[in-house]
């Protein structure tokens, strides 16, 4: 209720981020729908299933930034975002991969699919439980483990490879099970991974960075599967460098904490000139004061 006793009204701008989050959830579930259709004989729908998950990832990257831009972030939005991520990047990819490959090794394949869905839920639960915590400053620029959208993209790399170069090995249920299990463990691990939210681009690199983004967008529209494979491999290649950077940041932080603060003697201020010094006389009386 408002102060005047009327019903409480929410500004429309506050609903925009939540609508985007709900749309990402819808895309993830629609991907499952296309996967079911593809498993029944319509093979072209496999690519539509992946496109839906990729679209969910794009929307997931937008909702938080739009919420901060509109000053419409809320606890409700944070909870909705976690639930959407769990379905769009945990449950949906697990079902899509099971229908695409893992069902041909039912026991092992279903275990790998469950591992992906459960590890995604555990990661999001850990993330939510640490929202009010105060992590060490050196960890502010890194994620702990692979975030849910990145994990969903990595587990689907074999499908990208299959669409571009065929099913000769990429569709093996046992190789896919091992790959998915490894990514699931990476999601719940504490391995530092890159966080694009904290990256600051130097002023002289803004134009080259925009050029790279434009080129990547062009490649994504003309050759989507090789581009997504390249992005996935680039992300994996960044992990050792991120671990090294986090380790160096931790050492620097511990050194700063252990070293005592250097103290420097403070020079005594120069005495003021006598009050009876005539104005305009630059020289004080001898023996009275000096610089």
VOBA-1610 file (N, C-alpha, C; in pm, whole numbers, padded with zeros to 5 digits, always signed):
BEGIN
Unk+00083-00119+00000Unk+00000+00000+00000Unk+00087+00124+00000Unk+00042+00229-00068Unk+00111+00356-00068Unk+00081+00433+00060Unk+00147+00548+00074Unk+00125+00632+00191Unk-00020+00682+00195Unk-00079+00701+00076Unk-00216+00749+00073Unk-00319+00638+00085Unk-00273+00514+00107Unk-00365+00403+00125Unk-00401+00330-00002Unk-00356+00379-00118Unk-00386+00313-00245Unk-00294+00195-00270Unk-00323+00118-00373Unk-00237+00003-00406Unk-00098+00049-00449Unk+00001-00030-00413Unk+00140+00002-00447Unk+00162-00018-00596Unk+00224+00078-00660Unk+00249+00072-00804Unk+00398+00060-00830Unk+00433-00025-00924Unk+00573-00048-00962Unk+00597+00018-01096Unk+00700+00099-01108Unk+00726+00163-01238Unk+00755+00060-01346Unk+00715+00092-01467Unk+00730-00002-01578Unk+00877-00036-01604Unk+00966+00062-01584Unk+01109+00037-01610Unk+01163-00071-01519Unk+01102-00087-01399Unk+01149-00190-01307Unk+01114-00330-01355Unk+01020-00342-01447Unk+00979-00472-01498Unk+01062-00517-01618Unk+01132-00426-01682Unk+01204-00460-01804Unk+01312-00566-01779Unk+01400-00549-01678Unk+01502-00653-01656Unk+01442-00789-01624Unk+01336-00792-01543Unk+01273-00921-01510Unk+01208-00984-01633Unk+01154-00901-01722Unk+01096-00954-01846Unk+01205-01017-01933Unk+01322-00955-01937Unk+01433-01012-02015Unk+01479-01143-01954Unk+01485-01149-01821Unk+01523-01275-01754Unk+01422-01385-01784Unk+01293-01352-01777Unk+01190-01451-01809Unk+01199-01494-01955Unk+01236-01402-02043Unk+01251-01438-02184Unk+01367-01534-02204Unk+01476-01514-02129Unk+01589-01609-02135Unk+01545-01748-02090Unk+01464-01753-01985Unk+01410-01881-01939Unk+01327-01948-02048Unk+01245-01868-02117Unk+01161-01923-02224Unk+01247-01978-02338Unk+01354-01907-02372Unk+01442-01956-02478Unk+01507-02089-02438Unk+01550-02101-02313Unk+01611-02227-02270Unk+01515-02343-02281Unk+01392-02325-02235Unk+01293-02432-02243Unk+01252-02460-02388Unk+01249-02357-02471Unk+01218-02379-02613Unk+01326-02461-02680Unk+01450-02447-02634Unk+01557-02532-02685Unk+01530-02679-02658Unk+01475-02709-02540Unk+01438-02848-02509Unk+01328-02895-02603Unk+01234-02810-02631Unk+01125-02846-02721Unk+01178-02882-02860Unk+01273-02801-02912Unk+01331-02831-03043Unk+01415-02959-03038Unk+01481-02985-02924Unk+01559-03108-02911Unk+01469-03231-02914Unk+01353-03223-02849Unk+01258-03336-02854Unk+01212-03359-02997Unk+01182-03250-03067Unk+01140-03263-03207Unk+01251-03323-03293Unk+01376-03280-03268Unk+01488-03333-03346Unk+01512-03480-03319Unk+01494-03523-03194Unk+01514-03664-03162Unk+01409-03754-03224Unk+01299-03695-03267Unk+01193-03772-03332Unk+01206-03773-03484Unk+01316-03720-03536Unk+01342-03731-03679Unk+01365-03602-03752Unk+01334-03488-03692Unk+01355-03360-03758Unk+01493-03307-03720Unk+01597-03353-03789Unk+01735-03325-03751Unk+01770-03177-03757Unk+01700-03101-03840Unk+01731-02958-03853Unk+01704-02882-03724Unk+01623-02940-03638Unk+01588-02870-03514Unk+01699-02876-03410Unk+01803-02958-03430Unk+01915-02956-03337Unk+01980-02818-03335Unk+01997-02760-03450Unk+02060-02629-03457Unk+01970-02523-03394Unk+01839-02536-03410Unk+01749-02441-03346Unk+01755-02455-03194Unk+01772-02577-03145Unk+01783-02598-03001Unk+01905-02525-02945Unk+02018-02537-03015Unk+02138-02467-02971Unk+02122-02317-02983Unk+02059-02273-03091Unk+02039-02129-03109Unk+01957-02071-02994Unk+01862-02146-02943Unk+01781-02098-02831Unk+01866-02083-02705Unk+01955-02178-02679Unk+02041-02167-02561Unk+02138-02050-02575Unk+02192-02031-02695Unk+02281-01917-02718Unk+02206-01786-02697Unk+02082-01778-02747Unk+02001-01658-02726Unk+01974-01635-02579Unk+01951-01741-02503Unk+01931-01727-02359Unk+02056-01671-02293Unk+02174-01713-02340Unk+02298-01660-02286Unk+02314-01512-02314Unk+02278-01470-02434Unk+02286-01327-02468Unk+02193-01245-02380Unk+02071-01293-02361Unk+01975-01221-02275Unk+02020-01219-02130Unk+02082-01327-02085Unk+02131-01332-01948Unk+02241-01228-01925Unk+02320-01203-02028Unk+02423-01101-02014Unk+02369-00960-02018Unk+02245-00944-02062Unk+02187-00811-02075Unk+02105-00770-01953Unk+02036-00865-01890Unk+01937-00826-01789Unk+01999-00754-01669Unk+02114-00804-01622Unk+02176-00738-01507Unk+02225-00598-01539Unk+02285-00582-01656Unk+02335-00449-01695Unk+02220-00351-01714Unk+02111-00398-01775Unk+01995-00310-01794Unk+01933-00274-01659Unk+01932-00369-01565Unk+01878-00340-01432Unk+01959-00232-01363Unk+02092-00241-01372Unk+02176-00137-01310Unk+02161-00004-01383Unk+02146-00010-01515Unk+02132+00113-01592Unk+02001+00185-01557Unk+01894+00108-01539Unk+01763+00166-01506Unk+01742+00182-01356Unk+01843+00140-01277Unk+01830+00142-01131Unk+01707+00063-01087Unk+01694-00055-01148Unk+01577-00139-01121Unk+01618-00275-01067Unk+01741-00286-01012Unk+01781-00414-00955Unk+01708-00436-00822Unk+01675-00561-00796Unk+01598-00595-00676Unk+01631-00738-00635Unk+01593-00773-00514Unk+01615-00910-00465Unk+01530-01008-00545Unk+01408-00965-00580Unk+01322-01052-00663Unk+01390-01082-00796Unk+01449-00980-00859Unk+01517-01001-00986Unk+01636-01093-00972Unk+01710-01082-00861Unk+01826-01170-00841Unk+01783-01315-00826Unk+01674-01338-00752Unk+01626-01475-00736Unk+01573-01530-00868Unk+01500-01448-00942Unk+01449-01492-01072Unk+01563-01523-01168Unk+01668-01445-01164Unk+01783-01467-01251Unk+01848-01602-01221Unk+01863-01635-01094Unk+01923-01763-01058Unk+01837-01880-01103Unk+01706-01870-01084Unk+01617-01977-01127Unk+01621-01992-01280Unk+01623-01880-01350Unk+01630-01885-01495Unk+01761-01949-01542Unk+01872-01910-01478Unk+02001-01968-01515Unk+02005-02118-01491Unk+01946-02161-01382Unk+01948-02304-01351Unk+01876-02385-01458Unk+01766-02331-01510Unk+01690-02404-01611Unk+01753-02387-01749Unk+01787-02262-01786Unk+01836-02235-01921Unk+01976-02289-01945Unk+02061-02293-01840Unk+02200-02332-01859Unk+02239-02459-01784Unk+02145-02517-01711Unk+02172-02642-01643Unk+02080-02753-01692Unk+01951-02736-01669Unk+01855-02839-01706Unk+01840-02852-01857Unk+01822-02740-01926Unk+01799-02745-02072Unk+01919-02806-02147Unk+02044-02761-02125Unk+02156-02826-02195Unk+02170-02974-02160Unk+02141-03011-02035Unk+02151-03152-01997Unk+02052-03237-02076Unk+01929-03190-02090Unk+01829-03264-02166Unk+01860-03266-02315Unk+01907-03153-02368Unk+01941-03148-02510Unk+02053-03245-02542Unk+02157-03247-02459Unk+02270-03336-02484Unk+02232-03482-02462Unk+02142-03508-02369Unk+02098-03645-02350Unk+02023-03695-02472Unk+01934-03613-02525Unk+01859-03653-02644Unk+01948-03663-02767Unk+02053-03581-02773Unk+02140-03579-02890Unk+02241-03694-02891Unk+02297-03727-02775Unk+02405-03825-02773Unk+02399-03920-02654Unk+02378-03867-02534Unk+02398-03945-02412Unk+02298-04058-02396Unk+02183-04052-02463Unk+02084-04159-02447Unk+02132-04291-02507Unk+02235-04286-02591Unk+02289-04410-02649Unk+02379-04485-02552Unk+02409-04424-02437Unk+02475-04493-02327Unk+02393-04461-02202Unk+02275-04524-02187Unk+02173-04477-02093Unk+02222-04453-01950Unk+02292-04552-01892Unk+02332-04537-01752Unk+02438-04429-01736Unk+02546-04441-01810Unk+02654-04343-01801Unk+02608-04207-01852Unk+02532-04207-01961Unk+02489-04080-02019Unk+02396-04002-01928Unk+02300-04072-01866Unk+02208-04003-01777Unk+02279-03951-01653Unk+02380-04025-01607Unk+02459-03978-01492Unk+02531-03849-01526Unk+02589-03841-01647Unk+02658-03719-01688Unk+02560-03602-01701Unk+02441-03630-01755Unk+02341-03524-01767Unk+02296-03475-01629Unk+02277-03567-01536Unk+02241-03527-01401Unk+02353-03445-01336Unk+02477-03486-01360Unk+02590-03413-01302Unk+02590-03269-01349Unk+02563-03246-01476Unk+02560-03110-01529Unk+02449-03028-01462Unk+02329-03082-01455Unk+02217-03008-01397Unk+02239-02981-01249Unk+02288-03082-01175Unk+02307-03065-01031Unk+02421-02969-01001Unk+02531-02980-01077Unk+02645-02891-01052Unk+02610-02746-01085Unk+02527-02725-01185Unk+02481-02589-01215Unk+02399-02534-01099Unk+02310-02617-01043Unk+02229-02572-00929Unk+02316-02544-00808Unk+02416-02630-00783Unk+02506-02609-00669Unk+02587-02481-00686Unk+02632-02457-00807Unk+02710-02336-00830Unk+02627-02210-00804Unk+02504-02209-00854Unk+02418-02093-00835Unk+02381-02075-00688Unk+02360-02186-00616Unk+02331-02177-00473Unk+02451-02120-00398Unk+02572-02162-00435Unk+02692-02108-00371Unk+02707-01959-00401Unk+02680-01922-00525Unk+02690-01782-00563Unk+02592-01696-00483Unk+02467-01743-00469Unk+02367-01667-00394Unk+02403-01657-00246Unk+02461-01764-00191Unk+02496-01762-00049Unk+02612-01668-00019Unk+02690-01632-00120Unk+02805-01545-00099Unk+02778-01400-00138Unk+02651-01368-00171Unk+02621-01232-00214Unk+02647-01131-00103Unk+02618-01166+00021Unk+02639-01072+00131Unk+02776-01080+00193Unk+02860-01172+00146Unk+02993-01189+00204Unk+03088-01082+00151Unk+03202-01071+00216Unk+03303-00973+00176Unk+03429-01050+00134Unk+03440-01087+00005Unk+03555-01167-00039Unk+03683-01084-00036Unk+03798-01149-00037Unk+03924-01075-00044Unk+03928-00987-00168Unk+03991-00871-00159Unk+03991-00778-00273Unk+04051-00838-00401Unk+04149-00928-00386Unk+04214-00980-00505Unk+04124-01075-00585Unk+04012-01120-00527Unk+03920-01207-00598Unk+03807-01131-00666Unk+03806-01000-00653Unk+03694-00922-00707Unk+03690-00926-00859Unk+03803-00950-00923Unk+03809-00947-01069Unk+03791-01085-01132Unk+03756-01185-01054Unk+03748-01322-01105Unk+03619-01388-01058Unk+03572-01484-01140Unk+03467-01575-01097Unk+03531-01694-01027Unk+03457-01757-00939Unk+03501-01882-00877Unk+03436-01997-00951Unk+03515-02064-01037Unk+03460-02166-01124Unk+03396-02105-01248Unk+03356-02189-01339Unk+03294-02141-01463Unk+03152-02097-01435Unk+03111-01976-01475Unk+02971-01935-01457Unk+02877-02020-01541Unk+02749-02016-01506Unk+02651-02104-01571Unk+02644-02085-01722Unk+02637-01962-01776Unk+02631-01948-01922Unk+02756-02002-01992Unk+02874-01977-01931Unk+02997-02029-01991Unk+03000-02181-01987Unk+02953-02241-01877Unk+02947-02387-01869Unk+02854-02445-01973Unk+02739-02382-01995Unk+02645-02431-02097Unk+02708-02423-02236Unk+02781-02315-02262Unk+02847-02304-02392Unk+02955-02409-02411Unk+03031-02438-02306Unk+03139-02536-02317Unk+03085-02677-02341Unk+02978-02716-02270Unk+02929-02853-02286Unk+02873-02876-02426Unk+02838-02770-02497Unk+02781-02785-02630Unk+02884-02773-02742Unk+03011-02760-02706Unk+03116-02756-02809Unk+03114-02880-02898Unk+03095-03003-02843Unk+03086-03119-02933Unk+02973-03107-03036Unk+02862-03046-03000Unk+02754-03027-03097Unk+02797-02927-03204Unk+02868-02821-03166Unk+02919-02726-03265Unk+03012-02797-03364Unk+03099-02882-03309Unk+03193-02957-03394Unk+03116-03050-03488Unk+03013-03114-03437Unk+02934-03206-03519Unk+02865-03134-03633Unk+02810-03017-03608Unk+02740-02944-03713Unk+02834-02896-03822Unk+02960-02873-03785Unk+03054-02819-03883Unk+03131-02929-03955Unk+03170-03037-03884Unk+03256-03139-03945Unk+03201-03280-03937Unk+03078-03299-03893Unk+03018-03431-03895Unk+03021-03502-03761Unk+02949-03616-03755Unk+02930-03689-03629Unk+03033-03798-03606Unk+03140-03802-03685Unk+03227-03920-03684Unk+03283-03951-03545Unk+03305-03852-03460Unk+03348-03879-03323Unk+03283-03786-03221Unk+03236-03671-03270Unk+03182-03570-03178Unk+03056-03617-03108Unk+02985-03715-03166Unk+02858-03758-03109Unk+02872-03882-03022Unk+02993-03923-02994Unk+03015-04040-02910Unk+02960-04014-02769Unk+02870-04099-02719Unk+02812-04072-02586Unk+02914-04080-02475Unk+03017-04163-02491Unk+03116-04177-02384Unk+03211-04057-02380Unk+03255-04010-02497Unk+03338-03890-02499Unk+03258-03768-02451Unk+03133-03760-02493Unk+03050-03649-02447Unk+03026-03657-02297Unk+03007-03778-02244Unk+02987-03792-02100Unk+03107-03746-02021Unk+03226-03782-02068Unk+03348-03738-01999Unk+03365-03586-02009Unk+03338-03532-02128Unk+03351-03388-02148Unk+03253-03311-02059Unk+03128-03357-02056Unk+03026-03289-01976Unk+03058-03299-01827Unk+03107-03415-01783Unk+03142-03431-01642Unk+03256-03337-01603Unk+03354-03321-01693Unk+03464-03229-01665Unk+03416-03085-01654Unk+03328-03043-01744Unk+03276-02907-01738Unk+03191-02888-01612Unk+03113-02990-01575Unk+03031-02980-01454Unk+03119-02961-01330Unk+03229-03035-01323Unk+03321-03017-01210Unk+03385-02880-01212Unk+03412-02829-01330Unk+03470-02695-01340Unk+03373-02589-01289Unk+03243-02612-01308Unk+03144-02515-01262Unk+03140-02506-01110Unk+03158-02617-01040Unk+03151-02614-00894Unk+03288-02599-00830Unk+03393-02591-00911Unk+03527-02575-00857Unk+03549-02432-00810Unk+03664-02409-00749Unk+03703-02274-00707Unk+03814-02219-00796Unk+03829-02275-00914Unk+03930-02227-01007Unk+03893-02086-01053Unk+03983-01989-01041Unk+03949-01853-01087Unk+03931-01849-01238Unk+03824-01788-01283Unk+03798-01771-01426Unk+03772-01624-01453Unk+03783-01588-01579Unk+03775-01448-01616Unk+03634-01394-01594Unk+03628-01269-01549Unk+03501-01199-01531Unk+03504-01074-01619Unk+03419-01073-01721Unk+03417-00959-01812Unk+03357-00835-01747Unk+03285-00852-01636Unk+03220-00737-01573Unk+03321-00637-01518Unk+03439-00685-01475Unk+03536-00597-01411Unk+03649-00553-01505Unk+03645-00596-01630Unk+03751-00559-01723Unk+03735-00412-01762Unk+03842-00337-01756Unk+03842-00198-01796Unk+03931-00183-01919Unk+03875-00129-02026Unk+03947-00113-02152Unk+04021+00020-02151Unk+04153+00020-02174Unk+04226+00148-02185Unk+04169+00232-02298Unk+04182+00362-02281Unk+04120+00455-02376Unk+04173+00432-02518Unk+04303+00404-02532Unk+04360+00389-02665Unk+04324+00256-02730Unk+04259+00164-02654Unk+04220+00035-02710Unk+04069+00024-02731Unk+03997+00132-02709Unk+03851+00126-02723Unk+03812+00096-02868Unk+03871+00169-02963Unk+03836+00149-03105Unk+03877+00009-03152Unk+04000-00040-03124Unk+04031-00179-03163Unk+03939-00282-03099Unk+03898-00259-02975Unk+03807-00353-02909Unk+03671-00355-02979Unk+03621-00238-03014Unk+03494-00232-03087Unk+03506-00301-03222Unk+03621-00286-03287Unk+03642-00352-03415Unk+03640-00504-03400Unk+03703-00555-03295Unk+03702-00700-03270Unk+03559-00749-03244Unk+03482-00672-03168Unk+03343-00712-03140Unk+03261-00716-03269Unk+03281-00617-03355Unk+03208-00614-03482Unk+03246-00735-03568Unk+03376-00766-03573Unk+03421-00879-03653Unk+03367-01011-03598Unk+03367-01026-03466Unk+03314-01148-03406Unk+03165-01162-03434Unk+03093-01051-03430Unk+02950-01055-03462Unk+02928-01095-03607Unk+03011-01042-03697Unk+02999-01078-03838Unk+03027-01226-03860Unk+03131-01278-03795Unk+03161-01421-03808Unk+03050-01506-03746Unk+02991-01457-03637Unk+02885-01534-03571Unk+02762-01546-03659Unk+02736-01446-03741Unk+02619-01451-03828Unk+02646-01528-03958Unk+02771-01531-04002Unk+02803-01599-04128Unk+02856-01741-04107Unk+02932-01764-04001Unk+02986-01898-03971Unk+02971-01921-03821Unk+02849-01946-03773Unk+02825-01949-03629Unk+02898-02060-03555Unk+02900-02182-03611Unk+02957-02294-03536Unk+03109-02285-03521Unk+03186-02256-03628Unk+03330-02235-03605Unk+03359-02120-03510Unk+03279-02014-03517Unk+03301-01900-03428Unk+03278-01939-03283Unk+03171-02016-03256Unk+03143-02059-03120Unk+03249-02158-03070Unk+03300-02242-03159Unk+03410-02332-03121Unk+03532-02250-03082Unk+03564-02148-03161Unk+03679-02062-03132Unk+03661-01992-02998Unk+03541-01941-02971Unk+03515-01872-02844Unk+03532-01969-02726Unk+03481-02093-02742Unk+03495-02191-02635Unk+03640-02227-02608Unk+03719-02248-02714Unk+03860-02279-02696Unk+03937-02161-02638Unk+03899-02040-02680Unk+03963-01920-02625Unk+03934-01908-02476Unk+03813-01942-02435Unk+03779-01936-02293Unk+03861-02038-02214Unk+03874-02159-02267Unk+03954-02260-02198Unk+04101-02217-02190Unk+04151-02157-02298Unk+04291-02112-02298Unk+04314-02000-02198Unk+04208-01924-02165Unk+04224-01814-02071Unk+04232-01861-01926Unk+04190-01985-01898Unk+04187-02032-01760Unk+04326-02036-01696Unk+04430-02097-01762Unk+04563-02094-01699Unk+04614-01952-01674Unk+04589-01860-01767Unk+04633-01722-01748Unk+04557-01656-01634Unk+04428-01689-01620Unk+04349-01632-01511Unk+04396-01687-01376Unk+04427-01816-01371Unk+04479-01875-01248Unk+04610-01809-01209Unk+04695-01786-01307Unk+04823-01720-01278Unk+04802-01576-01230Unk+04711-01503-01296Unk+04684-01366-01255Unk+04626-01360-01114Unk+04536-01454-01081Unk+04477-01456-00947Unk+04582-01491-00843Unk+04673-01583-00877Unk+04780-01618-00783Unk+04873-01499-00758Unk+04906-01426-00863Unk+04990-01308-00847Unk+04920-01200-00765Unk+04791-01182-00791Unk+04715-01084-00713Unk+04708-01123-00566Unk+04697-01252-00539Unk+04695-01297-00399Unk+04829-01272-00331Unk+04939-01300-00401Unk+05071-01275-00342Unk+05091-01127-00312Unk+05051-01042-00407Unk+05065-00898-00384Unk+04981-00853-00265Unk+04861-00909-00253Unk+04773-00873-00142Unk+04834-00915-00008Unk+04890-01035-00003Unk+04950-01083+00121Unk+05076-01004+00157Unk+05152-00963+00055Unk+05270-00882+00082Unk+05230-00747+00140Unk+05126-00687+00085Unk+05081-00558+00137Unk+05030-00570+00279Unk+04968-00683+00311Unk+04917-00701+00447Unk+05028-00728+00548Unk+05132-00798+00503Unk+05239-00836+00596Unk+05341-00725+00618Unk+05364-00640+00520Unk+05462-00532+00534Unk+05406-00422+00620Unk+05484-00375+00721Unk+05437-00262+00802Unk+05433-00135+00719Unk+05346-00048+00757Unk+05335+00078+00687Unk+05457+00163+00717Unk+05524+00207+00614Unk+05643+00289+00633Unk+05603+00425+00689Unk+05677+00464+00790Unk+05652+00595+00851Unk+05765+00689+00816Unk+05733+00807+00780Unk+05831+00908+00746Unk+05820+01022+00847Unk+05933+01073+00894Unk+05927+01184+00989Unk+05860+01305+00924Unk+05774+01366+01002Unk+05703+01482+00953Unk+05780+01606+00990Unk+05813+01684+00888Unk+05890+01806+00913Unk+05806+01906+00992Unk+05872+01968+01089Unk+05802+02068+01169Unk+05768+02188+01083Unk+05650+02242+01099Unk+05614+02359+01018Unk+05701+02479+01052Unk+05726+02558+00952Unk+05807+02679+00972Unk+05733+02776+01062Unk+05806+02839+01157Unk+05738+02934+01247Unk+05687+03054+01172Unk+05580+03108+01224Unk+05521+03226+01163Unk+05607+03348+01191Unk+05606+03444+01101Unk+05683+03567+01126Unk+05621+03645+01240Unk+05702+03726+01304Unk+05649+03807+01414Unk+05535+03895+01366Unk+05447+03920+01461Unk+05330+04000+01425Unk+05366+04144+01392Unk+05483+04193+01448Unk+05519+04332+01426Unk+05607+04352+01304Unk+05619+04244+01218Unk+05700+04259+01098Unk+05630+04352+01002Unk+05696+04456+00954Unk+05627+04548+00862Unk+05589+04478+00734Unk+05473+04515+00679Unk+05428+04459+00553Unk+05524+04497+00444Unk+05554+04402+00355Unk+05644+04428+00243Unk+05789+04406+00278Unk+05824+04388+00406Unk+05963+04361+00443Unk+05987+04212+00430Unk+06070+04170+00337Unk+06091+04028+00310Unk+06186+03966+00409Unk+06261+04047+00487Unk+06359+03988+00578Unk+06312+04004+00721Unk+06307+03892+00797Unk+06270+03904+00938Unk+06386+03961+01018Unk+06361+04011+01133Unk+06471+04056+01219Unk+06566+03942+01250Unk+06693+03971+01255Unk+06795+03868+01278Unk+06769+03799+01409Unk+06779+03663+01409Unk+06763+03584+01528Unk+06621+03558+01569Unk+06522+03619+01502Unk+06383+03598+01538Unk+06330+03465+01484Unk+06340+03441+01358Unk+06292+03316+01297Unk+06360+03302+01162Unk+06364+03180+01112Unk+06424+03150+00982Unk+06356+03029+00923Unk+06369+03020+00788Unk+06313+02904+00720Unk+06399+02783+00745
//
